[in-house]
Amino acid sequence: MAYYVYILKCSDASLYTGYTNNLEKRVKTHNESKKGAKYTRSRRPVRLVYFERFKTLSSALKKECKIKSLTQKQKIELIKSNLKTT
């Protein structure tokens, strides 16, 4: 099973970081369901701007924690650097 760490850009330009084992379903949930994170429910629509795939939940959670500790500027740089490599 694969795990994903992702960053969403919200309608107010804020960034939300999370993890999941089903990226497409989770982004859809953030945009359409009451089960989406409370933070994103009031900032819809959200758009996926970054993700990384991991083999283990542990490695995904470590990366999520690392990303959450970054400043907004550093997160934007991470997103930009990912765009250059894809």
N, C-alpha and C positions, 0 to 999 in steps of 0.2 A: 504494500500500500504506500502511496505517496502522500506527503504532507506539503502544504504550501504556506508560505508567509506572504502577505500581500499588503499593499498600501492602496487605499481608496482616496480619491480627491472628491470632497463633498461640494455641494452647490455653493457653500459659502467660502470655498477655496481652502478650507482646513483639510488636514490629512488624517486618516484613520488607519491604524495598523492592526492586523489580526492574523490568525492562522486557521487552517481548515484542511480537511482531507478531500473536499470536493469544491474546487474553486468556482466553477461556473454556478453551481447551486447556491453557494454562499453569497456571491455578489448579487444574484437574483433576490435572495432573501433580504439582503440589506436594502434593496430598492423597493421591494413589493410587500414584505411581510411584517407582521407585528413581532415576529421572532428575530428580526434584525436587531443589531445593537441599539440601545437607547440613544447613543450619541448620533448615529447615522439616521435614525428615524425622523429627526427634525431637520435634517440637512440633505434631503433627497432632491434630485437624483444624485447618486454617487457613481463615480467612474473608476474602473480599475486602471491604475497607472504604473504599478510595479508588482511583480511577484517572483518568487524563487521556489524551486521544488527541492524537497528533501526526502531522504529515504526513511528517516526515523522521526518520531514525534519529538524526541529529546532535542535533536539538532534544530528542528523547526522552532521549538520554543526558545532555545538559546538565541537564535537569530532574531526572533520577534522581540525579545527583551533588549537585545542590542539596538535594534532599530528604534524602539520606543524611547531609548535613552538619548537619541540624537536630537539636535535642534531642528527646527523646521527647515532652516537653510541647508543643513547637512542631509536631511531627507530629500530635499529637492535635488541636491547634487547626486545623491544615490539614484534617484529616478532618471535624471539626465544621463548619467553614466551607463545605466542599463539600456537606455534607448540607443546609445551609440554602438553597443555590442550586439544588438538584435538585428 
